[in-house]
Amino acid sequence: MSQSLLENLTARRDKMAVIGLGYVGLPVALAFARHFSVIGFDIKTERVNRLRRHCDPNGEIAASDFEGRDIVFTDKPEDMAAARFYVVCVPTPVDEHSVPDLGPLLRATETIAHQLKKGDYVVYESTTYPGCTEEDCIPVLERISGLKSGADFKVGYSPERINPGDQEHSLDKIIKVVAGCDSEALEVISSVYSLICPAGIHRASSIKVAEAAKIIENTQRDVNIALMNELSRIFQRLGINTYEVLEAARTKWNFLNFTPGLVGGHCISVDPYYLTYKAREVGYEPEVITSGRRINDDMGPYVAQRTVQLLTQMGKDPGRSRVLVMGTTFKENVSDLRNSKVIDLIRELHQFSVHVDVVDPLAQPEEMMQEYRIPLLHQPAGRYDAIVVAVAHRQYRSLTESYFYELANVPALLVDLKGLYRGKIQRLSYWSL
Ligand SMILES: NC(=O)c1ccc[n+]([C@@H]2O[C@H](COP(=O)([O-])OP(=O)(O)OC[C@H]3O[C@@H](n4cnc5c(N)ncnc54)[C@H](O)[C@@H]3O)[C@@H](O)[C@H]2O)c1
């Protein structure tokens, strides 16, 4: 059954469907569309319409990358009827209590289950906790389709590692972890993925191992950044600059290269909650991971409070102060505003009645207004008592002190979260994490 599936996909007698066409799904679908006939399915009609016009709403993929690909975009589940190999790339967020919200994953699974036929393959790429595919998704596939996993259809898991805004570590340059429900599935899924992953395939021993591998990649980053953030708060009280300390410590061969900062977005700040949820379910109360999360989640308010403290020390009344926040996206060089911790910083400044103006060269003003009810200016307006460079966008890296000085209501403060201007600021007060 299985070898013929690969042959049929390659000969385009069978089709592949990619479900969820966002940051992860779109590049995966386009990569497979070089080799197979692909159906790209998303529930968002507007997104599908734009993709049909070769426009990536996330601004990550150029129109030229759609050329010559065998792909159709649709928002109609019935258009996936001809698919034999499904790849699931839908979101796995947390709810307002930081509990995993499997809604999109289970709804996508239901959609597939209604179409599932004997011999089909379903591979999940969405990040989730170890056990989710087997305990939460497969039962839905079996219940709705009436088929049996392993015997009638095969399931696999292949976590995604792409990093938005990062042109260096693209899908074709990174090793892909792949797992299958049995050895036959592992073989077929590996052969399918090896077509789009020339850098190599790592065959994990089980679906759970592959799920766990993905979740710890981001948990490790989160905990390490939390340590840097904690160190930064200690060093601030000790009157030493964290970046100077790190520069010195990094001369040791095995010192890890992490820096303090805001941890937002939908991966590093979300995935650890999937692991802590599962840990608690099996009777273990995680401590390191949860305290890391707490520290990182508190960084926005902390930076705002420190800014207000410094303004006060400079003799400025926070209620009469104007602050410019530069950069609002969840990280540098992306336009994505979702779960940006810069918003926490802005809201905390508002708590002190500070007037805040916000600019960002990449974020969309309409989205900022819709998501957070915060206006995004096209450019700074007037002079500011403090300027907070919150995101290390490419456009900000080359700015000089003169740029900030021109915008400053001196004496004024430059808050440089990522330490971009360290050692270069003489005429303004300066603070970095
Ligand atoms: N963005 C990243 O950097 C990244 C990296 C690695 C892994 N991941 C993981 O990959 C998964 C997808 O993330 P993303 O960033 O691509 O999300 P995204 O929000 O950019 O895209 C998800 C897409 O799925 C669609 N969708 C939602 N429910 C659907 C359904 N039931 N059927 C069909 N389409 C549906 C949405 O409309 C959206 O277009 C998540 O589990 C995420 O944790 C993301």
The ligand as an ORCA input file, in Angstrom:
! r2SCAN-3c Opt
* xyz 0 1
  N       5.218     30.268     13.511
  C       6.275     29.580     13.882
  O       7.375     30.097     13.935
  C       6.187     28.134     14.254
  C       7.369     27.389     14.277
  C       7.284     26.058     14.595
  C       6.065     25.494     14.904
  N       4.932     26.251     14.901
  C       3.679     25.581     15.212
  O       2.999     25.332     13.983
  C       1.585     25.435     14.166
  C       1.025     26.481     13.221
  O       1.591     27.732     13.563
  P       1.570     28.979     12.587
  O       2.490     29.973     13.158
  O       1.733     28.544     11.182
  O       0.057     29.474     12.797
  P      -0.706     30.553     11.932
  O      -1.727     31.153     12.829
  O       0.248     31.440     11.211
  O      -1.449     29.701     10.809
  C      -2.385     28.743     11.098
  C      -3.409     28.721      9.982
  O      -4.328     27.664     10.271
  C      -5.629     28.094      9.919
  N      -6.597     27.275     10.632
  C      -7.020     27.369     11.909
  N      -7.889     26.394     12.183
  C      -8.043     25.668     11.050
  C      -8.803     24.530     10.704
  N      -9.598     23.929     11.584
  N      -8.717     24.066      9.443
  C      -7.907     24.673      8.535
  N      -7.148     25.756      8.795
  C      -7.215     26.225     10.052
  C      -5.641     29.555     10.290
  O      -6.652     30.245      9.582
  C      -4.235     30.006      9.900
  O      -4.186     30.512      8.598
  C       1.389     25.750     15.641
  O       1.224     24.552     16.338
  C       2.697     26.393     16.031
  O       2.968     26.245     17.405
  C       4.966     27.562     14.559
*
